[in-house]
Amino acid sequence: MDTYLVDTNVMLAASSVHELSNVAVRAEPKEIELREQVAEWLFEFDESDFQLLLDEEGLVRDEYERNLSFNYPDQEYGLQVLQNKLDRGLVEYAPIETLEANGEHIAILEPELEELVFDREDRKWVACARSSIEIFEHSPPIVYGAETDWYLTESQLQPFGIKFIRLLPKIWYQAHS
């Protein structure tokens, strides 16, 4: 069964296309047609039997919930997708090592990977992918939208077995890098 790591920026962009979303102002990309493109991918993922990979420590879920707060009377769409996957038993959990530092709970990576993943918040995605390779013997891709950090490090992370799915046109990343 196909399994994916879905970066929070995908959840934000897909949620932002709904009129009553609280995240529309801060979601990226700003272009509505590109947000709709991201939303279409997430809609198809939501309707599919594909699995969502989360970490056993709860770092990914915490980030989703921190960025997609409850929006009365409904949840933001990204959280609806998470709940739908949980309800349908389509979530796989990967164990990762973490530490608490300066009030942050962050994933631990091998030193050569830490050098490549500058944003400490992004380490959890790589840690999950690496754990999945080790334990489940498959590498779920990190699906991302408006995230130039992934675009810039993609080729450097691929030799470590990390895969990616970009949801925006290459020209968008080039213009924003």
Secondary structure by P-SEA (a helix, b strand, c coil): cccccccaaaaaaaaacccccccccccccccaaaaaaaaaaaaaaaaccbbbbbbccaaaaaaaaaacccccccccaaaaaaaaaaaaccbbbbbbbbbbccccccccccaaaaaacccccaaaaaaaaaaaaacccbbbbbcccccaaaaaaccccccccbbbbbcccaaaaaaac
